[in-house]
Amino acid sequence: MQGVLFDLDGVITDTAKFHFKAWSRLAKEKLGVTLPASFESDLKGISRIDSMNRILKFAKMENKYSADEVDAMAQYKNELYLKEIGKLTQTDIFPGIENLLDELAVNKVKLSVASASKNAPFILEKLGLREQFDAIADPAKVAHGKPAPDIFLEAAAKIDVDPTKCVGIEDAKAGVEAIKSAGAVAVGVGDSNDLKEADSVVASTEELTYSVLEQAFRK
């Protein structure tokens, strides 16, 4: 194991609640619709524009707006979201993650972030973790979002490690599929039924250690 590729949301911290809060406000203000709480899972781990398109479909407004108008709405959502995540601090890091990063550094494992979020650098800065990572993949540079492997291939390339020598960590089914498609070993965080495609699953981030990742890699 030479590299570890981290999803951000649901693995390092939880900004999903901020995302959904911002999407809900946008849907109400701009479209006049209320998103049900169950809709949050439909937006998990996908790009901003894909999320916007799913909301428009839910509102039965798929063909009502131009591409520029859809972009403008997605940008407005991001402004709402940035105000929320500006409140993040080190206390919002999930349990076990700081210890894991320290262990991986001691073992000379390169670390990269593979997130669909363009805000990943800002979020890591707010959490005080930016310096721990060797690279952050830029989602603007990849053609396809998860479950396509593009973001994990980019994350591995940015640390100059072959994906087959990497372990990827994800909390979403689409992310696990993306890791596997990239040729890396997938470790899931969460429900083992939801993440059954993963090579190994832990119930929470507290269970993530260097030895757990190394064992998954050597399976």
C-alpha positions as a LaTeX table, in Angstrom:
\begin{tabular}{lrrr}
\hline
Residue & $x$ (\AA) & $y$ (\AA) & $z$ (\AA) \\
\hline
Met1 & 0.00 & 0.00 & 0.00 \\
Gln2 & 1.71 & 3.14 & $-1.24$ \\
Gly3 & $-1.20$ & 5.57 & $-1.36$ \\
Val4 & $-4.56$ & 6.20 & 0.32 \\
Leu5 & $-7.32$ & 8.05 & $-1.52$ \\
Phe6 & $-9.86$ & 9.69 & 0.77 \\
Asp7 & $-13.40$ & 10.69 & 0.00 \\
Leu8 & $-14.14$ & 13.83 & 2.01 \\
Asp9 & $-17.83$ & 13.95 & 2.86 \\
Gly10 & $-18.79$ & 11.16 & 5.25 \\
Val11 & $-15.18$ & 10.02 & 5.71 \\
Ile12 & $-13.21$ & 13.00 & 7.02 \\
Thr13 & $-16.10$ & 15.19 & 8.13 \\
Asp14 & $-19.83$ & 15.63 & 7.49 \\
Thr15 & $-20.78$ & 18.51 & 5.26 \\
Ala16 & $-23.75$ & 16.63 & 3.76 \\
Lys17 & $-26.10$ & 18.34 & 6.21 \\
Phe18 & $-24.83$ & 21.73 & 5.00 \\
His19 & $-25.25$ & 20.66 & 1.37 \\
Phe20 & $-28.84$ & 19.60 & 1.88 \\
Lys21 & $-29.66$ & 22.72 & 3.85 \\
Ala22 & $-28.37$ & 24.84 & 0.95 \\
Trp23 & $-30.13$ & 22.74 & $-1.72$ \\
Ser24 & $-33.40$ & 22.89 & 0.22 \\
Arg25 & $-33.21$ & 26.66 & 0.49 \\
Leu26 & $-32.43$ & 27.00 & $-3.21$ \\
Ala27 & $-35.32$ & 24.69 & $-4.18$ \\
Lys28 & $-37.73$ & 26.69 & $-2.03$ \\
Glu29 & $-36.52$ & 30.15 & $-3.11$ \\
Lys30 & $-35.89$ & 29.56 & $-6.81$ \\
Leu31 & $-38.26$ & 26.71 & $-7.72$ \\
Gly32 & $-40.99$ & 26.99 & $-5.09$ \\
Val33 & $-40.68$ & 23.32 & $-4.09$ \\
Thr34 & $-39.92$ & 21.65 & $-0.76$ \\
Leu35 & $-37.41$ & 18.81 & $-0.86$ \\
Pro36 & $-38.37$ & 15.87 & 1.40 \\
Ala37 & $-35.72$ & 14.78 & 3.92 \\
Ser38 & $-35.45$ & 11.44 & 2.06 \\
Phe39 & $-34.14$ & 13.33 & $-0.99$ \\
Glu40 & $-30.83$ & 14.01 & 0.78 \\
Ser41 & $-29.54$ & 10.52 & $-0.08$ \\
Asp42 & $-30.28$ & 11.14 & $-3.79$ \\
Leu43 & $-27.78$ & 13.99 & $-3.79$ \\
Lys44 & $-25.01$ & 12.18 & $-1.92$ \\
Gly45 & $-21.59$ & 12.06 & $-3.58$ \\
Ile46 & $-22.60$ & 13.50 & $-6.95$ \\
Ser47 & $-21.54$ & 16.72 & $-8.65$ \\
Arg48 & $-23.23$ & 20.08 & $-8.22$ \\
Ile49 & $-24.73$ & 20.08 & $-11.72$ \\
Asp50 & $-25.92$ & 16.47 & $-11.41$ \\
Ser51 & $-27.58$ & 17.43 & $-8.11$ \\
Met52 & $-29.21$ & 20.45 & $-9.74$ \\
Asn53 & $-30.55$ & 18.28 & $-12.56$ \\
Arg54 & $-32.02$ & 15.75 & $-10.09$ \\
Ile55 & $-33.77$ & 18.57 & $-8.23$ \\
Leu56 & $-35.18$ & 19.99 & $-11.48$ \\
Lys57 & $-36.44$ & 16.52 & $-12.40$ \\
Phe58 & $-38.05$ & 16.16 & $-8.97$ \\
Ala59 & $-39.72$ & 19.56 & $-9.49$ \\
Lys60 & $-40.81$ & 18.47 & $-13.02$ \\
Met61 & $-38.90$ & 21.42 & $-14.47$ \\
Glu62 & $-36.19$ & 19.59 & $-16.45$ \\
Asn63 & $-36.62$ & 21.66 & $-19.60$ \\
Lys64 & $-37.64$ & 24.97 & $-18.09$ \\
Tyr65 & $-34.17$ & 26.53 & $-17.67$ \\
Ser66 & $-31.18$ & 27.11 & $-19.95$ \\
Ala67 & $-27.77$ & 25.64 & $-19.14$ \\
Asp68 & $-26.61$ & 29.11 & $-18.02$ \\
Glu69 & $-29.60$ & 29.47 & $-15.69$ \\
Val70 & $-28.95$ & 26.02 & $-14.21$ \\
Asp71 & $-25.28$ & 27.01 & $-13.68$ \\
Ala72 & $-26.34$ & 30.23 & $-11.97$ \\
Met73 & $-28.65$ & 28.35 & $-9.59$ \\
Ala74 & $-25.90$ & 25.83 & $-8.78$ \\
Gln75 & $-23.54$ & 28.74 & $-8.08$ \\
Tyr76 & $-26.10$ & 30.35 & $-5.77$ \\
Lys77 & $-26.42$ & 27.07 & $-3.87$ \\
Asn78 & $-22.65$ & 27.05 & $-3.48$ \\
Glu79 & $-22.70$ & 30.55 & $-1.98$ \\
Leu80 & $-25.28$ & 29.39 & 0.58 \\
Tyr81 & $-23.18$ & 26.30 & 1.30 \\
Leu82 & $-19.91$ & 28.22 & 1.72 \\
Lys83 & $-21.50$ & 30.40 & 4.40 \\
Glu84 & $-22.37$ & 27.22 & 6.32 \\
Ile85 & $-19.03$ & 25.41 & 5.98 \\
Gly86 & $-17.21$ & 28.59 & 6.96 \\
Lys87 & $-18.25$ & 27.61 & 10.49 \\
Leu88 & $-16.32$ & 24.29 & 10.40 \\
Thr89 & $-13.51$ & 23.76 & 12.93 \\
Gln90 & $-11.14$ & 20.96 & 13.95 \\
Thr91 & $-13.86$ & 19.60 & 16.27 \\
Asp92 & $-15.84$ & 18.61 & 13.15 \\
Ile93 & $-13.23$ & 16.02 & 12.07 \\
Phe94 & $-14.63$ & 12.49 & 12.43 \\
Pro95 & $-13.24$ & 10.35 & 15.31 \\
Gly96 & $-10.10$ & 8.41 & 14.44 \\
Ile97 & $-9.21$ & 10.36 & 11.30 \\
Glu98 & $-6.40$ & 12.45 & 12.79 \\
Asn99 & $-4.78$ & 9.35 & 14.29 \\
Leu100 & $-5.11$ & 7.53 & 10.97 \\
Leu101 & $-3.44$ & 10.39 & 9.08 \\
Asp102 & $-0.58$ & 10.40 & 11.60 \\
Glu103 & $-0.11$ & 6.61 & 11.28 \\
Leu104 & $-0.10$ & 6.78 & 7.49 \\
Ala105 & 2.46 & 9.59 & 7.53 \\
Val106 & 4.75 & 7.60 & 9.86 \\
Asn107 & 4.52 & 4.68 & 7.40 \\
Lys108 & 5.39 & 6.96 & 4.44 \\
Val109 & 2.04 & 6.41 & 2.71 \\
Lys110 & 1.06 & 9.19 & 0.30 \\
Leu111 & $-2.34$ & 10.78 & 0.86 \\
Ser112 & $-4.74$ & 12.24 & $-1.67$ \\
Val113 & $-8.32$ & 13.53 & $-1.54$ \\
Ala114 & $-10.82$ & 12.29 & $-4.15$ \\
Ser115 & $-13.90$ & 14.41 & $-3.59$ \\
Ala116 & $-16.65$ & 15.55 & $-5.97$ \\
Ser117 & $-16.55$ & 18.87 & $-4.10$ \\
Lys118 & $-14.74$ & 21.85 & $-5.60$ \\
Asn119 & $-14.64$ & 23.18 & $-2.04$ \\
Ala120 & $-12.38$ & 20.40 & $-0.72$ \\
Pro121 & $-9.30$ & 22.67 & $-0.26$ \\
Phe122 & $-11.38$ & 25.22 & 1.69 \\
Ile123 & $-12.96$ & 22.53 & 3.88 \\
Leu124 & $-9.58$ & 20.96 & 4.70 \\
Glu125 & $-8.19$ & 24.40 & 5.59 \\
Lys126 & $-11.09$ & 25.02 & 7.99 \\
Leu127 & $-10.49$ & 21.60 & 9.60 \\
Gly128 & $-6.75$ & 22.28 & 9.90 \\
Leu129 & $-5.89$ & 19.23 & 7.77 \\
Arg130 & $-4.69$ & 20.77 & 4.50 \\
Glu131 & $-1.00$ & 20.14 & 5.23 \\
Gln132 & $-1.56$ & 16.45 & 5.99 \\
Phe133 & $-2.48$ & 15.65 & 2.38 \\
Asp134 & 0.00 & 15.40 & $-0.46$ \\
Ala135 & $-2.64$ & 16.24 & $-3.06$ \\
Ile136 & $-6.28$ & 17.10 & $-3.71$ \\
Ala137 & $-7.83$ & 15.92 & $-6.97$ \\
Asp138 & $-9.57$ & 18.70 & $-8.89$ \\
Pro139 & $-13.09$ & 17.55 & $-9.87$ \\
Ala140 & $-13.13$ & 20.20 & $-12.63$ \\
Lys141 & $-10.44$ & 18.19 & $-14.42$ \\
Val142 & $-12.39$ & 14.94 & $-14.64$ \\
Ala143 & $-14.95$ & 14.12 & $-17.32$ \\
His144 & $-17.27$ & 11.92 & $-15.26$ \\
Gly145 & $-18.35$ & 11.92 & $-11.62$ \\
Lys146 & $-18.67$ & 8.90 & $-9.35$ \\
Pro147 & $-19.43$ & 5.99 & $-9.91$ \\
Ala148 & $-17.00$ & 6.53 & $-12.83$ \\
Pro149 & $-13.39$ & 6.06 & $-11.64$ \\
Asp150 & $-12.10$ & 9.42 & $-12.95$ \\
Ile151 & $-11.71$ & 11.29 & $-9.64$ \\
Phe152 & $-9.84$ & 8.38 & $-8.01$ \\
Leu153 & $-7.58$ & 7.99 & $-11.05$ \\
Glu154 & $-6.83$ & 11.71 & $-10.84$ \\
Ala155 & $-6.20$ & 11.48 & $-7.06$ \\
Ala156 & $-3.72$ & 8.62 & $-7.57$ \\
Ala157 & $-2.01$ & 10.39 & $-10.48$ \\
Lys158 & $-1.50$ & 13.53 & $-8.36$ \\
Ile159 & 0.56 & 11.55 & $-5.82$ \\
Asp160 & 2.28 & 9.60 & $-8.62$ \\
Val161 & 1.13 & 6.20 & $-7.32$ \\
Asp162 & $-0.41$ & 3.47 & $-9.47$ \\
Pro163 & $-4.09$ & 3.02 & $-8.45$ \\
Thr164 & $-3.48$ & $-0.71$ & $-7.91$ \\
Lys165 & $-1.06$ & 0.26 & $-5.12$ \\
Cys166 & $-3.73$ & 2.40 & $-3.43$ \\
Val167 & $-6.56$ & 1.96 & $-0.94$ \\
Gly168 & $-9.62$ & 4.18 & $-1.37$ \\
Ile169 & $-11.95$ & 5.05 & 1.52 \\
Glu170 & $-15.63$ & 5.81 & 0.85 \\
Asp171 & $-18.98$ & 5.97 & 2.63 \\
Ala172 & $-21.17$ & 5.87 & $-0.49$ \\
Lys173 & $-22.02$ & 3.02 & $-2.88$ \\
Ala174 & $-21.18$ & 5.16 & $-5.94$ \\
Gly175 & $-17.80$ & 5.94 & $-4.42$ \\
Val176 & $-17.00$ & 2.30 & $-3.72$ \\
Glu177 & $-17.85$ & 1.47 & $-7.35$ \\
Ala178 & $-15.55$ & 4.28 & $-8.48$ \\
Ile179 & $-12.63$ & 2.98 & $-6.37$ \\
Lys180 & $-13.05$ & $-0.55$ & $-7.70$ \\
Ser181 & $-13.31$ & 0.68 & $-11.30$ \\
Ala182 & $-10.07$ & 2.63 & $-10.79$ \\
Gly183 & $-8.33$ & $-0.63$ & $-9.84$ \\
Ala184 & $-7.75$ & 0.33 & $-6.19$ \\
Val185 & $-8.78$ & $-1.55$ & $-3.04$ \\
Ala186 & $-12.04$ & $-0.21$ & $-1.58$ \\
Val187 & $-12.64$ & 0.22 & 2.15 \\
Gly188 & $-16.20$ & 1.25 & 3.00 \\
Val189 & $-17.31$ & 3.18 & 6.08 \\
Gly190 & $-20.89$ & 2.48 & 7.16 \\
Asp191 & $-23.48$ & $-0.22$ & 6.55 \\
Ser192 & $-21.95$ & $-3.42$ & 5.16 \\
Asn193 & $-25.16$ & $-4.19$ & 3.23 \\
Asp194 & $-25.07$ & $-0.85$ & 1.43 \\
Leu195 & $-21.33$ & $-1.16$ & 0.77 \\
Lys196 & $-21.14$ & $-4.86$ & $-0.03$ \\
Glu197 & $-19.04$ & $-4.23$ & $-3.15$ \\
Ala198 & $-16.19$ & $-2.94$ & $-0.95$ \\
Asp199 & $-13.20$ & $-5.18$ & $-0.22$ \\
Ser200 & $-13.55$ & $-4.39$ & 3.48 \\
Val201 & $-16.10$ & $-2.44$ & 5.55 \\
Val202 & $-15.83$ & $-0.76$ & 8.95 \\
Ala203 & $-18.82$ & 0.55 & 10.89 \\
Ser204 & $-17.26$ & 3.92 & 11.69 \\
Thr205 & $-14.14$ & 6.01 & 11.10 \\
Glu206 & $-12.92$ & 5.15 & 14.61 \\
Glu207 & $-12.14$ & 1.66 & 13.28 \\
Leu208 & $-9.89$ & 2.96 & 10.49 \\
Thr209 & $-6.22$ & 2.29 & 11.26 \\
Tyr210 & $-3.09$ & 1.71 & 9.22 \\
Ser211 & $-3.26$ & $-2.04$ & 9.94 \\
Val212 & $-6.93$ & $-2.26$ & 8.87 \\
Leu213 & $-6.10$ & $-0.60$ & 5.53 \\
Glu214 & $-2.97$ & $-2.71$ & 5.07 \\
Gln215 & $-4.94$ & $-5.91$ & 5.75 \\
Ala216 & $-7.62$ & $-4.90$ & 3.23 \\
Phe217 & $-4.86$ & $-4.20$ & 0.69 \\
Arg218 & $-3.27$ & $-7.62$ & 1.23 \\
Lys219 & $-6.52$ & $-9.60$ & 1.05 \\
\hline
\end{tabular}
